[in-house]
Amino acid sequence: MEIIDRFGLSVALVAPEAVADAPWRLAERPIDVVRVADPPADLRPVLTGAGFVVKPTMLTWVAPLEPTEEEFLLRLDTKARQDVRRAQRRAGDAGLRLRVEQPVTGATFDRFLALYEERVAEMPHGVAFANRHRDAVLGSDQYFAVLLEDGGDLAGGTIVLESPDVDGVRMRFSAVTESWRRFSLARVLYFAAMRTAREKGYSFATLGDEPNLYGHLTQPGLFSFKVGSGFAAVASQDFGDPLGDDLADLVLRLTTLSDPSLILGYADAVGPERRLHGHLVATGAIDPRPYAAPFLTGLTLHTPGGPPVAGRPTTLTE
């Protein structure tokens, strides 16, 4: 067993053949998560019985663009549609100017990066991944930037990658100012990016690729936001990620993680089923409704360090 620090999270890496001995129980330092990489099929029932969640390592949020924005909006519930229209009206009334730039220039990316890093710095365990991709963005005309400008200031932006291989665009990195974040400017940016994608003839959009553990680098509220924006999570390997793989995680404590934390595991951890099931890890009673989604087979409640709570699995969707 090896214990590593993963952006502030203490993770014990355990080989499949060592799971039966539960070596993490004898560790001399605190562990947040026990992790088994690429768990073999014959071990998965044992893992799930012990409270592990067999899951895709990364999630991709995907939505069909639909022929028009109005048709896309019809897929959202009434409140979500109203939120989008309200945000668009507010941006228009404030005189924000929408600009699409392709290819992305160094000056534009650095301007965006300054805003992006401000937002990341506010996160408990934020990592500024975008700055690692500067050369890739500037070196390809497949990237474009969608920007909303308030006079000479940048109110928000998103960096988007065209991916003809999956007939879609990928919204890679986004950021808005703190003042505009309260008014859901991100929704305006995302819908503007999808409008551009439709004009280019694409059929799909993705709203980010994320580690499959909400409560660490990303928070459970982001899950609810993306569901409400009309997107569904799939295993990244199911949408063109050649490096996509699987893990099994057991959350031992929530000292570093949020309470609750959320993991999307395979609905059938043994067979070929690719649908996802939600797993909420919490120390006490919670309302599971904010974490329901049409693409999930249901939700199950866990306490840290053990199997699902007896008699308290909650299935909200089917």
C-alpha positions in Angstrom: 0.0 0.0 0.0 1.2 3.5 -0.9 -0.2 6.7 0.6 0.0 9.8 -1.6 -1.1 13.4 -1.4 -3.5 14.1 -4.3 -4.1 17.9 -4.2 -4.5 17.9 -0.4 -6.4 14.6 -0.3 -4.7 11.6 1.4 -5.2 8.6 -0.9 -4.1 5.0 -0.1 -3.3 3.1 -3.3 -4.0 -0.6 -2.7 -3.2 -3.4 -5.1 -6.2 -5.7 -6.0 -4.6 -8.7 -4.4 -4.1 -6.8 -1.1 -7.7 -5.7 -0.6 -8.7 -8.7 1.4 -6.1 -7.8 4.1 -7.4 -4.2 4.4 -4.0 -2.7 5.1 -5.4 0.8 5.4 -6.8 -0.2 8.8 -3.2 -0.3 10.2 -2.0 2.9 8.6 -0.1 5.2 10.9 -1.3 8.4 9.2 -4.9 9.6 8.4 -6.3 8.4 5.1 -9.2 10.1 3.3 -9.8 7.7 0.4 -8.7 4.1 -0.3 -8.3 3.5 -4.0 -7.9 0.4 -6.2 -6.9 1.1 -9.8 -8.5 -0.8 -12.7 -10.3 -3.3 -10.4 -10.6 -6.7 -12.0 -14.1 -8.0 -12.7 -13.9 -10.9 -10.3 -13.0 -8.5 -7.4 -15.8 -6.0 -7.9 -18.5 -7.7 -5.9 -16.1 -7.9 -2.9 -15.3 -4.2 -3.3 -18.9 -3.1 -3.5 -19.8 -5.2 -0.5 -17.1 -3.4 1.5 -18.4 0.0 0.6 -16.1 0.7 -2.4 -17.7 2.4 -5.4 -16.5 1.1 -8.8 -16.5 4.1 -11.1 -15.0 5.8 -14.2 -12.0 7.8 -13.1 -13.2 10.8 -15.1 -16.6 12.1 -16.2 -17.5 13.9 -19.3 -20.7 16.1 -19.3 -22.4 15.7 -22.7 -25.5 17.2 -24.3 -27.0 17.0 -27.8 -27.1 20.6 -29.1 -30.5 20.2 -30.8 -31.2 22.2 -34.0 -32.0 25.4 -32.2 -31.5 27.0 -28.8 -35.2 27.0 -28.2 -35.4 23.3 -28.7 -32.4 22.8 -26.3 -34.2 24.9 -23.7 -37.3 22.8 -23.9 -35.2 19.9 -22.4 -34.7 22.0 -19.2 -37.3 22.4 -16.4 -39.2 25.6 -16.1 -36.9 27.2 -13.5 -33.7 26.4 -15.4 -35.2 27.9 -18.6 -36.1 31.0 -16.7 -32.6 31.2 -15.2 -31.0 31.1 -18.6 -33.3 33.8 -20.1 -32.9 36.0 -17.0 -29.1 35.8 -17.2 -29.1 36.6 -20.9 -31.4 39.6 -20.4 -29.3 40.9 -17.6 -26.1 40.7 -19.7 -27.8 42.4 -22.6 -29.2 45.2 -20.4 -25.8 45.8 -18.9 -24.3 46.3 -22.4 -21.9 43.3 -22.3 -20.4 42.7 -25.7 -20.1 39.1 -26.9 -17.0 38.3 -28.9 -15.8 35.0 -30.4 -12.1 34.8 -31.3 -10.5 32.0 -33.3 -7.7 31.2 -33.2 -7.1 32.4 -29.7 -4.3 34.9 -29.3 -1.7 35.0 -26.6 -3.1 38.3 -25.3 -6.6 37.0 -25.1 -5.6 33.7 -23.4 -3.5 35.5 -20.8 -6.3 38.0 -20.1 -8.6 35.0 -19.6 -6.0 33.2 -17.5 -5.7 36.1 -15.0 -9.5 35.9 -14.3 -9.5 32.1 -14.2 -6.7 32.0 -11.7 -8.5 34.5 -9.5 -11.5 32.1 -9.3 -9.3 29.0 -8.7 -7.5 30.8 -5.8 -10.9 31.0 -4.0 -11.4 27.2 -4.0 -10.2 25.1 -1.0 -8.3 22.7 -3.2 -8.3 24.6 -6.5 -5.8 23.7 -9.3 -5.3 26.1 -12.2 -5.3 23.4 -14.9 -5.8 25.9 -17.7 -2.3 27.4 -17.4 -0.8 24.0 -18.2 -2.6 24.1 -21.6 -1.4 27.5 -22.9 0.8 26.1 -25.6 -1.8 23.7 -26.8 -4.5 26.4 -27.0 -2.3 28.9 -28.8 -0.8 26.2 -31.1 -4.1 25.0 -32.6 -6.8 26.8 -34.6 -9.3 24.2 -33.3 -9.7 26.3 -30.1 -11.9 29.4 -29.9 -12.7 31.8 -27.1 -16.1 33.0 -26.2 -15.8 36.3 -24.3 -18.2 38.7 -22.7 -16.6 42.2 -22.3 -17.8 45.0 -20.1 -16.2 48.0 -21.7 -12.5 47.3 -21.6 -12.9 44.7 -18.8 -13.4 41.0 -19.2 -16.6 39.9 -17.5 -16.2 36.3 -18.4 -14.9 33.8 -20.9 -14.8 30.2 -21.9 -12.1 28.4 -24.0 -13.7 25.8 -26.4 -12.1 23.0 -28.4 -13.6 21.8 -31.7 -13.6 17.9 -31.7 -14.7 16.7 -35.1 -13.9 13.1 -34.1 -16.9 13.2 -31.7 -19.0 15.6 -33.8 -18.8 18.1 -30.9 -17.2 20.9 -29.1 -15.6 20.8 -25.6 -15.9 23.7 -23.3 -12.6 23.3 -21.6 -12.1 26.2 -19.2 -14.4 28.9 -18.0 -14.3 31.9 -15.6 -16.4 34.9 -14.8 -15.8 37.8 -12.4 -17.1 37.5 -8.8 -19.7 40.2 -9.4 -21.1 38.6 -12.5 -21.0 35.1 -11.0 -23.9 36.0 -8.8 -25.9 36.7 -11.9 -25.2 33.4 -13.6 -23.1 34.8 -16.4 -21.6 31.4 -16.9 -25.0 30.3 -18.4 -24.8 33.1 -20.9 -21.3 32.0 -22.0 -22.2 28.3 -22.3 -25.2 29.0 -24.4 -23.2 31.4 -26.6 -20.6 28.7 -27.1 -23.3 26.2 -28.0 -24.8 28.7 -30.5 -21.4 29.0 -32.2 -21.1 25.2 -32.2 -24.5 24.9 -34.0 -23.3 27.4 -36.6 -20.3 25.3 -37.2 -22.5 22.3 -37.8 -21.7 20.2 -34.6 -24.2 17.9 -32.9 -22.9 17.7 -29.4 -21.3 19.9 -26.7 -19.5 18.9 -23.5 -19.3 20.9 -20.4 -16.0 19.8 -18.9 -14.2 16.7 -17.9 -14.0 16.2 -14.2 -12.5 13.8 -11.6 -15.3 11.6 -10.4 -15.3 12.7 -6.8 -17.5 15.7 -6.0 -16.4 17.2 -2.8 -12.7 17.7 -3.5 -11.5 19.6 -6.5 -15.1 20.2 -7.5 -18.1 20.5 -5.3 -21.5 18.7 -5.4 -23.2 21.9 -6.3 -21.4 21.8 -9.7 -23.1 18.5 -10.4 -26.5 20.0 -9.7 -25.7 23.1 -11.9 -24.7 20.9 -14.9 -27.7 18.7 -14.6 -29.9 21.8 -14.5 -28.1 23.1 -17.6 -29.2 20.1 -19.7 -26.1 18.0 -19.6 -25.6 14.3 -18.6 -22.4 12.7 -17.2 -20.9 9.7 -18.9 -17.6 7.8 -18.4 -15.0 9.8 -20.2 -13.9 6.7 -22.2 -17.5 6.6 -23.6 -17.0 10.0 -25.2 -13.7 9.8 -27.0 -11.2 9.8 -24.1 -8.5 7.2 -25.1 -7.0 7.4 -21.6 -10.2 6.8 -19.7 -10.1 4.0 -17.1 -11.8 2.8 -14.0 -11.2 3.0 -10.2 -12.7 1.7 -7.0 -12.9 4.3 -4.2 -13.7 3.9 -0.5 -14.2 7.1 1.4 -12.9 6.7 4.9 -13.5 10.2 6.2 -14.8 13.7 5.2 -12.2 15.8 7.0 -10.8 17.1 3.6 -13.9 16.3 1.5 -17.2 18.1 1.7 -20.1 16.6 3.6 -21.8 15.3 1.6 -19.5 14.1 -1.2 -20.8 12.5 -4.4 -19.4 9.7 -6.6 -21.0 8.3 -9.7 -20.4 4.6 -9.9 -21.4 2.0 -12.4 -25.0 0.8 -11.9 -23.8 -2.8 -12.6 -20.3 -3.0 -11.2 -19.9 -6.6 -12.5 -21.4 -6.8 -16.0 -21.3 -4.6 -19.1 -23.9 -2.1 -17.9 -22.6 1.5 -18.5 -25.3 3.5 -16.8 -24.3 5.4 -13.7 -25.7 5.3 -10.1 -25.1 8.1 -7.5 -23.4 7.4 -4.2 -23.7 10.1 -1.5 -21.2 9.9 1.4 -22.4 11.8 4.4 -22.0 11.8 8.2 -25.7 12.5 8.9 -29.1 12.7 7.4 -29.3 14.7 4.1 -31.8 15.6 1.5 -30.8 13.6 -1.6 -33.1 15.5 -4.0 -30.5 18.0 -5.2 -28.3 15.1 -6.4 -31.0 13.3 -8.5 -30.6 13.2 -12.3 -32.5 11.6 -15.1 -29.4 9.7 -16.3 -28.8 8.1 -12.9 -30.4 4.8 -12.0 -30.8 6.1 -8.4 -28.9 7.3 -5.3 -27.5 5.3 -2.4 -26.4 6.8 0.9 -23.1 5.7 2.5 -21.4 6.7 5.8 -17.6 7.2 5.7 -15.6 4.1 5.9 -18.3 1.5 5.3 -20.8 -0.1 3.1 -24.1 1.5 2.1 -26.3 2.5 5.1 -28.6 -0.5 5.8 -32.2 0.3 5.2 -31.5 3.8 3.8 -30.7 3.5 0.1 -32.7 6.1 -1.8 -33.8 5.5 -5.3 -35.1 8.7 -6.9 -34.8 8.0 -10.6 -35.1 4.9 -12.7 
